[in-house]
Amino acid sequence: MENNFELEDAVSKLYNKLDGWLDAIILKLPNIIMAIVVMVLFYILAKITRNLLKKLLAKTDSQKSVQDIIGKIVFVTIMLLGFFVALGVLELNKVLTSILAGAGVLGLAIGLALQGTLNNTFGGMILSFMPNLKINDFIESDGYSGFVSEINLRNIVLRQPDNNYVIIPNSNFIDGTFTNYTLSERSRISVACGVGYESNLQDVEDLVVRLITENFEQKENEAVEFFFTEFGDSSINFITRFWIDMADNKQKLAATHKAVKIIKEHFDKQNINIPFPIRTLDFGKNNLQVLVDKNGSNA
């Protein structure tokens, strides 16, 4: 009998509790609908603002990575603002305070756990705003070279000349060094060669300087340079340096290819020898013996 009384009492209390919740939900129903409407409106506002901002940035000189990151930041900021407004409409101020306090603790824990990921994220933001690095620039970093195809919040993507892609984490890229060939329209390259010891060195110098000057335009404050560098084992070596239009490595290879062909062609016409390495074998006191068999053939 006592057990039945306790069960009925518990059911009655549960019913009263649920009834109270139902009444609270009904009373709060306008607030709930209004909160949903607020979130929908803020979502639409966030999308419109992001798209308008990206269109405005597209008219400037800012690169696409900057446009994407700014668009994401604006979108998330507006949505967070809408979330807090919706909580205010629901009159959940205490909940809002608890969420902010919990978010601070959770953010600290996540920050400690994801230090590497956060380094890449902030690195991506820094790279996106760097004036010396843009999409389609030809760069070289950490032994890899290629065109910048993407800069995101985690890594930078390079498209190499062989059409393979290299993905470099942002933190590694920022901590290292890189060369951007696209920043300067003109670059100086060098071509090395050697001539025989019997050559007239002044004639060699005059010929090479003339050939390079005639085939590669040198602008103001630019000039073809020529230097003999050393007495080699079988040749006197020299290097010539000159300026070319260069935005990527292909232009450098093409100019070097052209210069080598021109120098070789005119050296042949002028009978200027480009010697190849010669190795002399010295047997010292050892006598080289050739055995001849009875038939007269070498053995």
C-alpha positions in Angstrom: 0.0 0.0 0.0 2.8 2.4 0.9 4.7 1.5 -2.4 1.6 2.4 -4.4 1.3 5.7 -2.6 4.9 6.6 -3.3 4.6 5.6 -7.1 1.5 7.7 -7.5 3.1 10.6 -5.7 6.2 10.4 -8.0 4.0 10.2 -11.1 2.0 13.2 -9.9 5.1 15.3 -9.4 6.5 14.3 -12.8 3.2 15.2 -14.4 3.2 18.6 -12.7 6.7 19.2 -13.8 6.0 18.4 -17.4 2.8 20.5 -17.3 4.9 23.4 -16.0 7.4 23.0 -18.8 4.6 22.8 -21.4 3.1 26.0 -20.0 6.5 27.7 -20.1 7.1 26.6 -23.7 3.6 27.9 -24.7 4.3 31.2 -23.0 7.8 31.4 -24.6 6.5 30.2 -28.0 6.5 33.8 -29.5 10.0 34.3 -28.2 11.2 31.0 -29.7 9.6 31.9 -33.1 11.2 35.4 -32.9 14.6 33.9 -32.0 14.4 31.6 -35.1 13.4 34.5 -37.3 16.3 36.5 -35.9 18.8 33.7 -36.7 17.4 33.4 -40.3 17.6 37.1 -40.8 21.2 37.3 -39.5 22.1 34.3 -41.7 20.7 36.1 -44.8 22.4 39.3 -43.7 25.8 37.5 -43.2 25.6 36.0 -46.7 24.6 39.3 -48.4 27.4 41.2 -46.5 30.0 38.6 -47.3 29.1 38.6 -51.1 29.0 42.4 -51.2 32.3 42.7 -49.4 34.0 40.1 -51.8 32.7 42.1 -54.8 34.1 45.3 -53.4 37.5 43.7 -52.6 37.5 42.2 -56.1 37.6 45.7 -57.6 40.7 46.5 -55.6 44.2 45.0 -55.9 43.6 42.6 -53.0 44.3 38.9 -53.9 41.6 36.2 -53.8 42.9 34.6 -50.6 42.4 38.0 -48.8 38.9 38.2 -50.1 38.0 34.7 -49.0 39.5 35.1 -45.4 37.8 38.5 -44.9 34.5 37.1 -46.2 34.7 34.1 -43.7 35.6 36.3 -40.8 32.7 38.7 -41.5 30.2 35.8 -42.0 31.2 34.1 -38.7 31.1 37.5 -36.8 27.6 38.3 -38.0 26.3 34.8 -37.2 27.8 35.0 -33.6 26.1 38.4 -33.2 22.8 36.9 -34.3 23.2 34.0 -31.9 23.7 36.3 -28.9 20.7 38.5 -30.0 18.5 35.3 -30.3 19.5 34.3 -26.7 18.5 37.8 -25.6 15.1 37.4 -27.3 14.6 34.1 -25.4 15.5 36.0 -22.2 18.4 33.6 -21.5 20.8 36.2 -20.1 22.1 33.9 -17.4 22.7 31.2 -20.1 24.5 33.7 -22.2 26.8 34.6 -19.3 27.5 30.9 -18.7 28.2 30.3 -22.4 30.7 33.1 -22.6 32.4 31.8 -19.5 32.5 28.3 -20.8 33.7 29.5 -24.2 36.7 31.1 -22.5 37.7 27.9 -20.7 37.0 25.8 -23.8 38.9 28.2 -26.0 41.9 28.0 -23.7 41.8 24.2 -23.8 41.4 24.0 -27.5 44.2 26.5 -28.0 46.6 24.4 -26.0 45.6 21.2 -27.8 45.8 22.7 -31.3 48.9 24.9 -31.1 50.2 23.6 -34.5 46.9 24.0 -36.2 46.4 27.5 -34.8 49.9 28.4 -36.0 49.0 27.4 -39.5 45.7 29.3 -39.2 47.3 32.6 -38.1 50.1 31.9 -40.6 47.5 31.7 -43.4 46.0 35.0 -42.4 49.5 36.6 -42.4 50.3 35.1 -45.8 47.0 36.3 -47.3 47.8 39.9 -46.4 51.5 39.8 -47.4 52.1 42.3 -50.3 55.1 40.2 -51.5 53.1 37.0 -52.1 50.1 36.7 -54.4 48.3 34.0 -56.3 50.1 32.9 -59.5 53.4 34.3 -58.3 56.4 32.0 -59.1 58.3 31.3 -55.9 60.9 29.0 -54.5 60.9 27.8 -50.9 62.5 24.9 -49.1 63.8 23.3 -52.3 60.5 23.5 -54.1 59.5 26.0 -56.8 56.3 26.6 -58.6 53.3 28.9 -59.0 51.2 29.8 -56.0 47.8 28.3 -56.7 46.1 28.6 -53.3 46.6 30.2 -49.9 44.3 29.0 -47.2 44.1 28.9 -43.4 46.2 25.7 -43.2 48.7 25.6 -46.0 50.1 27.1 -49.2 49.8 25.1 -52.4 52.5 25.4 -55.2 51.9 24.1 -58.7 55.3 23.0 -60.0 56.4 23.3 -63.6 55.8 19.5 -64.0 52.2 20.1 -62.9 52.6 18.3 -59.6 51.4 20.1 -56.5 53.4 20.7 -53.4 51.5 21.5 -50.1 53.6 23.5 -47.5 52.1 24.1 -44.0 51.8 27.8 -43.3 53.9 27.7 -40.2 56.8 26.1 -42.0 56.6 28.6 -44.9 56.5 31.6 -42.5 59.4 30.3 -40.4 61.5 29.7 -43.6 62.6 31.8 -46.5 61.3 32.1 -50.0 62.3 33.7 -53.3 59.6 35.4 -55.4 60.7 35.7 -59.0 57.5 37.5 -60.1 58.2 40.6 -58.0 61.0 41.8 -60.3 60.5 42.1 -64.0 64.2 41.8 -64.8 66.8 39.4 -63.4 70.5 38.7 -64.0 71.6 35.2 -65.0 75.0 33.7 -65.7 76.5 31.3 -68.3 79.8 29.6 -67.7 82.2 28.0 -70.2 85.9 27.4 -70.9 88.3 27.8 -73.7 91.6 26.2 -74.6 94.9 27.5 -73.3 96.0 28.4 -76.8 93.1 30.9 -77.2 93.5 34.6 -77.4 91.6 35.6 -74.2 90.9 39.2 -75.3 89.3 38.0 -78.6 87.2 35.5 -76.5 86.0 38.2 -74.2 85.2 40.7 -77.0 83.3 38.0 -79.0 81.2 36.8 -76.0 80.3 40.3 -74.9 79.3 41.3 -78.4 77.1 38.1 -78.9 75.3 38.5 -75.7 74.7 42.2 -76.2 73.3 41.7 -79.7 70.9 38.9 -78.7 69.8 40.0 -75.2 68.5 43.6 -74.7 70.2 45.4 -71.9 68.3 48.3 -70.5 69.5 51.4 -68.7 71.9 50.7 -65.8 72.3 47.1 -67.2 75.3 45.7 -68.9 76.9 42.4 -70.0 79.6 41.4 -67.7 82.5 39.0 -68.5 85.1 37.5 -66.1 87.7 34.8 -66.5 87.4 32.8 -63.3 90.2 30.2 -63.1 92.9 28.1 -64.8 91.1 24.8 -65.1 92.6 21.4 -65.6 92.1 21.6 -69.4 90.7 25.0 -70.0 90.6 28.6 -68.9 87.1 29.1 -67.5 85.0 32.2 -67.7 81.5 33.4 -66.8 79.3 36.0 -68.5 76.4 37.7 -66.7 73.5 39.5 -68.4 70.0 40.7 -67.7 66.7 39.2 -69.1 63.0 39.5 -68.6 62.3 36.8 -66.0 59.0 36.1 -64.1 59.6 32.3 -63.8 62.2 29.7 -64.1 61.2 28.8 -67.7 62.4 32.1 -69.0 65.8 31.6 -67.3 66.2 28.2 -68.9 65.2 29.5 -72.3 67.7 32.4 -72.1 70.5 30.1 -70.9 69.6 27.6 -73.8 69.8 30.4 -76.3 73.1 31.8 -75.0 74.8 28.4 -75.0 73.8 27.8 -78.6 75.0 31.2 -79.8 78.4 30.9 -78.0 79.0 27.4 -79.3 78.1 28.3 -82.9 80.4 31.3 -83.1 83.2 29.6 -81.2 83.1 26.9 -83.9 83.2 29.6 -86.7 86.2 31.3 -85.0 88.0 28.0 -84.3 87.9 28.7 -80.6 88.3 25.4 -78.8 86.1 24.4 -75.9 88.2 21.5 -74.5 86.8 18.6 -72.7 88.5 17.1 -69.6 91.6 15.0 -70.4 92.9 12.4 -68.1 96.5 11.2 -68.4 97.5 7.7 -67.1 101.0 7.5 -65.6 102.2 4.0 -65.1 105.4 5.2 -63.4 108.1 2.4 -63.2 105.7 -0.3 -64.1 106.4 -1.7 -67.6 103.5 -2.4 -69.8 104.1 -5.8 -71.4 102.3 -7.1 -74.4 102.3 -10.8 -74.9 102.4 -12.2 -78.4 101.5 -15.7 -79.2 103.2 -17.8 -81.8 100.6 -16.9 -84.4 101.5 -13.3 -84.0 98.3 -12.1 -82.4 98.2 -10.1 -79.1 97.3 -12.0 -76.0 
